[in-house]
Amino acid sequence: MYRIGLLIDWVDSHYHYQIVQGTMSAGKKHGVNILIFCGGQINAKNVWEASRNIIYSLASEKSLDGIILASGSLALTIDKETYTRFCHQFEPIPIVSLHEKIDNCYSIVIDNDKGFGTLINHMIECHGSKHIGFIKGPGDSQDARQRYNTFCSVLEKNNIPVNPALIFEGDFLVPSGKKAVAELLEKRKIPCDVLIAANDNMAIGALIELKKRGIHVPGDIKVTGFDDLLAGKNINPSLSTVKQPMSLMGCTAVDVLVSVLEGNDESRISYIPAEPVIRDSCGCETSDYKFSIKTITEKKVVKSIVNEETENDKFTLEKQMFYAAEDKTRNSDISLHEKDFINSFLLCVKEPENKNYLQKMFEIIDNSLLFKDDAKGIDPLISILQKTLPSCLERKEDILYSMNLILIISRKITSAYEKDSIEQVENILGRFTWYRDIIYGVLDDPDIKNFTKIIAAQMVQTNIKSLYSVLYKQNKPTAGILPPESEVLFTWDAKNGTLDEFEKPFPTEAILPDNLFPKDRQYSLLIEPLYFKNLHFGTILFELDTQSNNYYVIRMSVYNALNTYIILKKLQETFEQLTKTQNELIQAEKMAALGRLVAGVAHEINTPIGITLTSSSFLEEITDTITSLYNTENLKKQDLEKYFSKAMESVRLMKSNMVRAAELVKGFKKVAVDNSSEGMRRFNVNDYIHDILLSLRPQLKKCNHIIDIDCPRELQIKSFPGTFYQILTNLIINSLNHGFEDLKKGNIKIVVNYKNKKCYFNYSDNGRGIDEENLKYIFDPFFTTKRKSGGTGLGLHIVYNLVTQKLNGTIRCESKKDEGVCFYMTIPLQE
């Protein structure tokens, strides 16, 4: 059974879904399988859309027998040469391009000339348009160029010059239609009878902008498009356009590929005709209203239902209607908007042949639906008209005429409400409910088995036949190259429910393990990427029902929920790794501080030990001398007295230096124990600060900086002394390395106060300070201005974590360039 791939940017608009539906229907007819790769526009300007392109890498001869390219939308942002290269990467697979003619590919193209030319001729011949504007499409699009050429050709045949001032650049998107209207009204300010857009999206943008600016369509200016999108049919006024048989294009593409795969010769180019669709936006009534309007205008009724010669009759009818409106809707005067509606209705009744009055009434309704300001006021007026008119009119024909007119208005309003508001609200609520239920379930228990259980419970309500989720074995494909291996996260099947056992890993290019592809039926699979920015997780595949497109809300909910689940899991893993790394960094910093402490011990104890060693050696030497004199019986009194004097001096030096060494060892031991353990104890803050400074004496001896300590001598607190050691040493080292750079004599001030069971610890220096743009980043990990000099940027980050997490306190920093720095720390204490 053949597998045919459809590469398309999106699948959820009416335009895209027609292609998808046609392709799936033809696949079912021929018994071939359809794989739909939904991967965004090629090289789109939006990074989030361009990132989706990686899914196209799965389309290869190893997984597909033929490829269909929705070129009309895939190639909007790239030139022809770039897109041609993109297409040829799939060779030798037979390729069919929709819209665009590509060398060495089969092409299905729209015959723009006939359908588009007929619409433009309609505007000239039926509406007498002379000042005709055109909103162009992307310059690299064949369709856009052909439609513009058709526009110019039709105007030339009708002896109407193309006015460059009425030609606007566009890109097939809604904003460019709005931009064209703004350009016309604000800058060019020239007459324009009709704006012809190269596609419906731009025409819809023009309609919206014209209404926003109070320009009536089609009364002041007419608008047409090309594509026949559902949005164009539902907008008010409905859009005159050219119908592209997109479903037929999708069907034809599959027909061509199947024929080629079976060895038949096919024409390289197939043309599909386009037909004009005439609606309200060009000034013609839609087919929905033609029958009713025709019935009204063909009736041989009296032109003046309200007697023109009797002003009292007219006054009576209007008075009754306005009175009824005031009485029925609210106890206040009716709005100007409602008065306009009633007056337009009366004029429409008075002169049934004058369609301008009916169009005026439609415009009033359109505006009320567009801006929502007075939309609620129209419905009550319809009811008032139905009840009031029979009592004001005498002739049966007149009453029937008026009731038919009300029917037209009611259908107009009902159609707009049903197709716009209700559908949108239901879709939004449905999507939100699905997404909410799934996400809440995942957050409650973020386990894959729980997730698949929740998905399975939701999927049984859908018309999706099966669902597959695939994760790459690595998360960062490089240069658009997919990882070689993937694994199935979970699957769901309408018949079997959640399947937990499957082959893994498997080659990524296979899309799914062979044993998971449906074997007992023809299928259509929609494949979308799972990703966040440039981080790609894998794919999600939906087996779609060829007879329905009601899977949109379900599919998007599952897709978003799965993507959220994966992102949450990745964030959780990242957080755990960061926590582990942070603990390792803090431990490493503690060991480094301990290393500095050991170096300090060695340096400080070296002097007293050295003096003691010298003194003991000297004592040993003079003792040997005096002993020798004694043994040879040459010892004199003065020799003995001299020995006693020198021996006592040596002992005194040894004793004093050993006492000094013992004090140093005792202080270093206390700090070292605190620094290497997490124990809490009560300690004297002033004494401990001096012990810390003692351990830093080797670094401080190298400079002439002064450290002032302002701390109550009797202050004792119960806390973690080792943490205080790390905080203070990091702050001092930071001052030495950064604040006092190129400064010969600096000053550090440490102020400690105690109040309300809190210790207020202020540390300041008069060094270089911190630039304003850097001040907000100083506590961030790895932020340093000394990267080239070996700085790690971890010192102040560790200080911040120790103060806020270990001591449950707060820290803030104030600084200005060349005005020093001050850290304010507040630490709650235990009794």
Order of alpha helices (4+ residues) and beta strands (2+ residues): beta-alpha-beta-alpha-beta-alpha-alpha-beta-beta-alpha-beta-alpha-beta-alpha-beta-alpha-beta-alpha-beta-alpha-beta-beta-alpha-alpha-alpha-alpha-alpha-alpha-alpha-alpha-beta-beta-beta-beta-beta-beta-alpha-alpha-beta-alpha-alpha-beta-beta-alpha-beta-beta-alpha-alpha-beta-beta
